[in-house]
């Protein structure tokens, strides 16, 4: 389940932290300066996507999305706050929850038994650290204990990009601290990320590089976010995810995060 939790977190983190192509929202940008510092890139990023102060006011997000599997549209609902989250997948009339965290307990539905199963404390601690990045890992990143390094420039699909390495709070896997690094590719014209790479650190996919690409940027209450993304393994076809709506600071019933009582009784 660690692998599954990580994939969900990568998808959510990518959606929450990638912003708008400035050309699409009419923002006039200056000529790229490849002597720009990493902090100048990050500051401009927030300026172009609604302002750091407005981002800091985001306490939670609710996203309604869908993925296409073999011609079938599968609805997904993703909710994230600073201390809790869940992903709800609707398949053939069933609602399946994954990566649910209520602030103390982390659980997911087992796809084989269709029963809710709790994660161990190590997973809980890792998820708690991930949630501490909300709503954007670059927001006040030094206060979070993160480091950002400009690794140079590259060209991606004809676009010049700044390559930024963000080192976050280490993960703990099987009792061992593991580096937690994300590589962001910021478009040099608009100073916003257009792609993110993260390495899978455990499970059958260990060593694989997860890749997220973003498009179809729209305004949400003064902030700019993608409504379409592709997420998968680098150098392989990705899974398109289409977002139909994003709600900021939503009201969500606490029962959505609770471990099912019926499952608790069966396990006793």
Secondary structure as GFF3:
##gff-version 3
##sequence-region A 1 268
A	DSSP	alpha_helix	2	17	.	.	.	ID=ss1
A	DSSP	three_ten_helix	22	25	.	.	.	ID=ss2
A	DSSP	alpha_helix	38	48	.	.	.	ID=ss3
A	DSSP	alpha_helix	52	56	.	.	.	ID=ss4
A	DSSP	beta_strand	60	69	.	.	.	ID=ss5
A	DSSP	beta_strand	72	81	.	.	.	ID=ss6
A	DSSP	beta_strand	85	91	.	.	.	ID=ss7
A	DSSP	beta_strand	94	101	.	.	.	ID=ss8
A	DSSP	beta_strand	106	109	.	.	.	ID=ss9
A	DSSP	beta_strand	116	118	.	.	.	ID=ss10
A	DSSP	alpha_helix	121	131	.	.	.	ID=ss11
A	DSSP	beta_strand	147	156	.	.	.	ID=ss12
A	DSSP	beta_strand	159	173	.	.	.	ID=ss13
A	DSSP	beta_strand	176	187	.	.	.	ID=ss14
A	DSSP	beta_strand	193	199	.	.	.	ID=ss15
A	DSSP	beta_strand	209	220	.	.	.	ID=ss16
A	DSSP	beta_strand	223	233	.	.	.	ID=ss17
A	DSSP	beta_strand	239	248	.	.	.	ID=ss18
A	DSSP	three_ten_helix	254	257	.	.	.	ID=ss19
A	DSSP	alpha_helix	261	267	.	.	.	ID=ss20
###
